[in-house]
């Protein structure tokens, strides 16, 4: 039941991942779910760049060096953490959004569609027993030296994925009644 998957979805961070690789067919299933997100005027703005294998090490090193170049206050710990997130992951998906060239709809709607695509990815990964985490660091604006972006395409963040051991914590939400006003 979808409600159970929604309620049990959690952020699972790269440091929690084990060494078990994710099957290509599972990654494809996660991405296919993304492709069915709602989209106004059928712009389908989501774009994904899948980074796996040896490219993970290269991507981690690239991001760490970009951090070093752009940090106002450099931290060796953050440098290593940035580098290691990729090495700890089975796969990293750069989440990109292609702006409609005709700008028929507001940009925020295309960002929202892309976010809904990511939610579909996250729910599917969760259902498959794959841990996932969406990170949107400032470094997302520096990826064009590693990933080819088309004109009007922007990176919105990185979707880290990996298998994990153990149980995830119980979820908690404030009561819905505190967030709804019935008119």
ROBA-351241 format. One line per field, with one value per residue: y, x, z of N, C-alpha, C in turn; residue number from 0; residue in three letters. Coordinates in steps of 0.05 Angstrom, whole numbers, plus 5000, padded with zeros to 4 digits. Example, Ala and Ser with C-alpha at 12.3 -4.5 7.8 and 13.67 -1.06 7.14 Angstrom:
! residues 2
n.yy = 4886_4955 $
n.xx = 5264_5257 $
n.zz = 5156_5142 $
ca.yy = 4910_4979 $
ca.xx = 5246_5273 $
ca.zz = 5156_5143 $
c.yy = 4934_5001 $
c.xx = 5264_5258 $
c.zz = 5156_5157 $
n = 0_1 $
res = ALA_SER $
This chain:
! residues 183
n.yy = 4976_5045_5086_5064_5060_5114_5134_5107_5122_5148_5192_5165_5165_5171_5152_5110_5070_5005_4961_4935_4932_4970_4943_4953_4949_4962_5015_5036_5027_5062_5110_5108_5112_5165_5190_5192_5234_5289_5341_5405_5428_5388_5393_5362_5370_5346_5321_5273_5255_5200_5175_5128_5072_5079_5132_5155_5163_5201_5242_5254_5273_5317_5350_5359_5388_5433_5453_5467_5508_5547_5556_5601_5596_5548_5479_5422_5376_5381_5381_5328_5300_5315_5292_5237_5223_5209_5164_5129_5116_5077_5096_5160_5209_5264_5314_5347_5404_5421_5480_5502_5521_5557_5582_5575_5565_5585_5585_5562_5523_5484_5470_5449_5405_5375_5364_5332_5289_5271_5256_5212_5179_5172_5146_5099_5078_5069_5031_4989_4976_5007_5056_5127_5196_5264_5317_5386_5421_5483_5472_5448_5484_5485_5442_5440_5435_5382_5353_5354_5406_5427_5486_5527_5487_5466_5446_5417_5389_5331_5262_5214_5144_5079_5012_4991_4970_4945_4976_5031_5094_5107_5148_5216_5263_5327_5337_5334_5366_5413_5439_5449_5487_5488_5513 $
n.xx = 5017_5011_5009_5036_5088_5099_5097_5140_5185_5250_5306_5366_5432_5495_5538_5514_5509_5521_5569_5542_5526_5478_5431_5429_5379_5346_5360_5342_5288_5276_5286_5249_5201_5206_5197_5143_5121_5077_5066_5062_5034_5060_5117_5157_5206_5248_5314_5366_5430_5467_5514_5563_5605_5674_5670_5646_5687_5717_5679_5670_5721_5724_5681_5700_5747_5724_5696_5740_5762_5721_5704_5692_5712_5754_5748_5779_5753_5701_5716_5736_5690_5655_5681_5680_5625_5609_5641_5621_5572_5530_5512_5503_5457_5453_5408_5372_5342_5308_5294_5235_5240_5206_5185_5132_5107_5111_5177_5180_5142_5164_5208_5180_5155_5200_5217_5174_5184_5231_5211_5180_5222_5248_5208_5203_5255_5256_5216_5241_5280_5325_5369_5365_5381_5371_5410_5424_5471_5511_5549_5523_5517_5564_5574_5579_5630_5640_5595_5558_5515_5456_5435_5396_5389_5391_5426_5396_5411_5437_5424_5436_5448_5443_5451_5433_5445_5408_5355_5311_5298_5237_5186_5163_5112_5084_5016_4967_4923_4942_4960_4922_4869_4801_4753 $
n.zz = 5000_4983_5022_5066_5047_5038_5092_5115_5089_5092_5101_5084_5096_5062_5095_5121_5084_5056_5023_4982_4915_4876_4834_4763_4739_4782_4791_4743_4749_4791_4766_4724_4753_4768_4721_4715_4742_4759_4711_4687_4627_4602_4602_4625_4658_4686_4691_4691_4714_4718_4762_4770_4791_4774_4763_4808_4845_4818_4814_4868_4882_4848_4867_4919_4908_4884_4927_4959_4927_4928_4980_5034_5084_5094_5110_5130_5147_5124_5070_5064_5078_5037_4993_5008_5010_4959_4949_4987_4967_4925_4880_4850_4833_4794_4801_4756_4723_4666_4637_4606_4541_4516_4558_4578_4626_4696_4725_4777_4776_4744_4775_4818_4793_4782_4834_4850_4817_4840_4890_4874_4859_4908_4939_4910_4913_4968_4973_4948_4984_4984_5006_5008_4995_4987_4971_4970_4961_4958_4921_4878_4839_4814_4781_4726_4704_4707_4692_4633_4619_4587_4552_4592_4629_4697_4755_4811_4855_4889_4888_4930_4933_4962_4988_5054_5122_5178_5218_5205_5237_5273_5244_5254_5258_5267_5291_5240_5244_5265_5221_5184_5160_5160_5117 $
ca.yy = 5000_5068_5101_5053_5068_5143_5138_5094_5134_5163_5199_5147_5179_5154_5139_5087_5051_4983_4958_4920_4949_4971_4932_4972_4948_4977_5044_5043_5027_5086_5132_5106_5124_5194_5199_5193_5256_5309_5362_5425_5431_5366_5401_5341_5384_5331_5309_5259_5246_5178_5172_5102_5060_5095_5160_5164_5173_5226_5262_5263_5289_5342_5366_5367_5410_5457_5463_5480_5533_5566_5560_5625_5587_5520_5459_5396_5356_5383_5372_5299_5291_5319_5272_5210_5218_5195_5138_5113_5112_5058_5112_5187_5220_5293_5321_5371_5414_5435_5501_5502_5542_5577_5593_5575_5564_5596_5566_5548_5499_5463_5460_5432_5379_5359_5355_5310_5266_5261_5242_5186_5164_5165_5126_5074_5067_5060_5006_4969_4972_5023_5081_5150_5222_5287_5339_5409_5440_5504_5460_5439_5505_5482_5416_5442_5427_5353_5343_5372_5416_5441_5513_5527_5465_5473_5424_5424_5375_5304_5241_5193_5119_5056_4993_4996_4949_4955_4988_5060_5104_5113_5175_5232_5287_5342_5331_5347_5386_5438_5450_5451_5504_5481_5537 $
ca.xx = 5000_5028_5010_5057_5114_5103_5102_5165_5208_5269_5332_5387_5455_5517_5554_5499_5507_5541_5583_5526_5518_5450_5428_5422_5350_5333_5364_5324_5261_5274_5284_5223_5181_5209_5187_5114_5113_5060_5080_5044_5038_5077_5145_5174_5231_5268_5336_5382_5457_5473_5543_5568_5631_5698_5662_5640_5712_5724_5659_5676_5745_5717_5665_5718_5765_5708_5692_5765_5765_5700_5697_5701_5727_5759_5748_5789_5732_5681_5729_5736_5662_5645_5694_5673_5597_5607_5654_5604_5547_5530_5504_5494_5442_5451_5380_5373_5316_5310_5274_5220_5252_5186_5177_5103_5098_5131_5199_5176_5126_5182_5223_5161_5152_5225_5216_5155_5198_5249_5195_5174_5247_5253_5189_5209_5279_5248_5201_5261_5299_5349_5370_5369_5384_5373_5427_5425_5492_5518_5566_5507_5521_5592_5577_5582_5656_5641_5571_5548_5488_5446_5426_5371_5388_5403_5428_5381_5422_5447_5408_5454_5433_5459_5438_5441_5439_5394_5329_5310_5283_5208_5180_5146_5101_5065_4989_4957_4903_4956_4969_4899_4846_4777_4737 $
ca.zz = 5000_4980_5047_5083_5035_5044_5120_5123_5074_5109_5090_5092_5088_5051_5116_5129_5062_5056_4998_4963_4893_4867_4807_4743_4735_4804_4785_4721_4760_4806_4746_4710_4771_4767_4695_4716_4759_4746_4696_4674_4598_4594_4597_4635_4661_4701_4676_4711_4706_4737_4766_4782_4787_4778_4761_4835_4857_4803_4821_4896_4882_4834_4886_4941_4899_4880_4954_4967_4912_4932_5009_5047_5107_5088_5132_5120_5153_5103_5045_5064_5078_5009_4976_5016_5005_4933_4953_5004_4953_4903_4856_4855_4811_4793_4795_4739_4713_4640_4635_4581_4524_4510_4584_4579_4654_4714_4732_4802_4770_4734_4798_4833_4779_4786_4861_4851_4805_4861_4910_4863_4861_4936_4947_4896_4925_4995_4969_4939_5005_4977_5021_4990_5008_4969_4982_4952_4970_4939_4900_4855_4819_4803_4768_4697_4696_4708_4678_4612_4622_4564_4557_4607_4648_4722_4775_4835_4877_4885_4901_4937_4937_4970_5006_5082_5141_5202_5217_5204_5259_5269_5236_5271_5246_5284_5282_5216_5252_5270_5196_5166_5167_5144_5112 $
c.yy = 5025_5084_5090_5060_5097_5147_5126_5104_5151_5171_5179_5158_5161_5140_5113_5065_5029_4981_4943_4939_4948_4961_4954_4972_4962_5007_5053_5044_5053_5110_5132_5117_5154_5205_5202_5215_5275_5331_5380_5429_5410_5374_5380_5352_5369_5319_5296_5251_5226_5174_5146_5094_5079_5125_5172_5176_5200_5248_5273_5281_5317_5360_5377_5390_5436_5470_5479_5507_5555_5572_5586_5618_5557_5503_5433_5374_5357_5375_5342_5287_5293_5297_5243_5204_5202_5167_5119_5104_5091_5074_5140_5197_5250_5299_5348_5379_5429_5455_5500_5526_5564_5591_5596_5574_5576_5575_5550_5523_5476_5452_5442_5405_5362_5348_5331_5285_5254_5246_5214_5168_5154_5144_5099_5061_5055_5033_4983_4963_4986_5049_5104_5176_5243_5309_5362_5429_5461_5493_5450_5459_5503_5457_5417_5436_5396_5340_5364_5380_5431_5469_5512_5504_5472_5448_5433_5408_5347_5284_5217_5167_5097_5037_4998_4972_4962_4968_5019_5070_5108_5142_5189_5256_5300_5335_5347_5370_5413_5452_5455_5469_5497_5506_5529 $
c.xx = 5018_5030_5032_5084_5120_5111_5129_5189_5224_5293_5352_5413_5478_5534_5540_5499_5528_5553_5567_5518_5488_5449_5419_5392_5335_5336_5345_5295_5256_5271_5258_5200_5182_5195_5156_5104_5094_5076_5060_5053_5058_5106_5165_5203_5254_5289_5354_5408_5465_5503_5548_5597_5654_5691_5655_5664_5719_5705_5664_5700_5740_5702_5683_5736_5749_5701_5717_5769_5745_5693_5708_5719_5731_5760_5757_5768_5711_5691_5728_5708_5650_5656_5683_5643_5594_5619_5637_5578_5551_5525_5496_5480_5442_5423_5381_5345_5322_5287_5261_5230_5232_5176_5146_5092_5119_5153_5194_5159_5143_5200_5205_5157_5177_5226_5197_5168_5217_5234_5187_5199_5251_5234_5195_5234_5272_5234_5219_5282_5326_5348_5376_5369_5387_5388_5427_5446_5497_5535_5550_5510_5548_5596_5583_5610_5660_5619_5564_5519_5480_5439_5399_5368_5403_5404_5415_5392_5430_5430_5427_5438_5453_5443_5449_5433_5423_5367_5331_5293_5253_5205_5163_5137_5083_5037_4980_4938_4916_4964_4946_4878_4823_4760_4709 $
c.zz = 5000_5006_5065_5073_5042_5073_5129_5108_5093_5092_5102_5080_5079_5072_5126_5108_5066_5028_4976_4940_4887_4839_4788_4739_4758_4800_4763_4731_4776_4787_4730_4727_4770_4742_4695_4735_4744_4733_4681_4645_4587_4587_4606_4639_4674_4682_4698_4699_4727_4738_4782_4778_4792_4777_4789_4848_4844_4812_4850_4897_4869_4854_4909_4933_4894_4907_4963_4953_4920_4962_5020_5071_5103_5113_5120_5125_5131_5076_5043_5063_5050_4991_4982_5011_4979_4936_4969_4990_4931_4877_4866_4830_4814_4784_4780_4730_4687_4638_4607_4565_4517_4535_4586_4607_4672_4721_4757_4796_4759_4756_4815_4819_4783_4814_4864_4838_4825_4883_4900_4864_4889_4946_4935_4908_4953_4992_4962_4961_5000_4993_5001_5007_4986_4983_4961_4961_4949_4916_4876_4832_4805_4787_4738_4686_4696_4691_4657_4617_4596_4571_4571_4627_4673_4740_4801_4860_4869_4901_4905_4942_4945_4987_5034_5099_5164_5196_5216_5228_5252_5260_5256_5256_5267_5274_5258_5223_5258_5244_5176_5177_5149_5141_5104 $
n = 0_1_2_3_4_5_6_7_8_9_10_11_12_13_14_15_16_17_18_19_20_21_22_23_24_25_26_27_28_29_30_31_32_33_34_35_36_37_38_39_40_41_42_43_44_45_46_47_48_49_50_51_52_53_54_55_56_57_58_59_60_61_62_63_64_65_66_67_68_69_70_71_72_73_74_75_76_77_78_79_80_81_82_83_84_85_86_87_88_89_90_91_92_93_94_95_96_97_98_99_100_101_102_103_104_105_106_107_108_109_110_111_112_113_114_115_116_117_118_119_120_121_122_123_124_125_126_127_128_129_130_131_132_133_134_135_136_137_138_139_140_141_142_143_144_145_146_147_148_149_150_151_152_153_154_155_156_157_158_159_160_161_162_163_164_165_166_167_168_169_170_171_172_173_174_175_176_177_178_179_180_181_182 $
res = UNK_UNK_UNK_UNK_UNK_UNK_UNK_UNK_UNK_UNK_UNK_UNK_UNK_UNK_UNK_UNK_UNK_UNK_UNK_UNK_UNK_UNK_UNK_UNK_UNK_UNK_UNK_UNK_UNK_UNK_UNK_UNK_UNK_UNK_UNK_UNK_UNK_UNK_UNK_UNK_UNK_UNK_UNK_UNK_UNK_UNK_UNK_UNK_UNK_UNK_UNK_UNK_UNK_UNK_UNK_UNK_UNK_UNK_UNK_UNK_UNK_UNK_UNK_UNK_UNK_UNK_UNK_UNK_UNK_UNK_UNK_UNK_UNK_UNK_UNK_UNK_UNK_UNK_UNK_UNK_UNK_UNK_UNK_UNK_UNK_UNK_UNK_UNK_UNK_UNK_UNK_UNK_UNK_UNK_UNK_UNK_UNK_UNK_UNK_UNK_UNK_UNK_UNK_UNK_UNK_UNK_UNK_UNK_UNK_UNK_UNK_UNK_UNK_UNK_UNK_UNK_UNK_UNK_UNK_UNK_UNK_UNK_UNK_UNK_UNK_UNK_UNK_UNK_UNK_UNK_UNK_UNK_UNK_UNK_UNK_UNK_UNK_UNK_UNK_UNK_UNK_UNK_UNK_UNK_UNK_UNK_UNK_UNK_UNK_UNK_UNK_UNK_UNK_UNK_UNK_UNK_UNK_UNK_UNK_UNK_UNK_UNK_UNK_UNK_UNK_UNK_UNK_UNK_UNK_UNK_UNK_UNK_UNK_UNK_UNK_UNK_UNK_UNK_UNK_UNK_UNK_UNK_UNK $
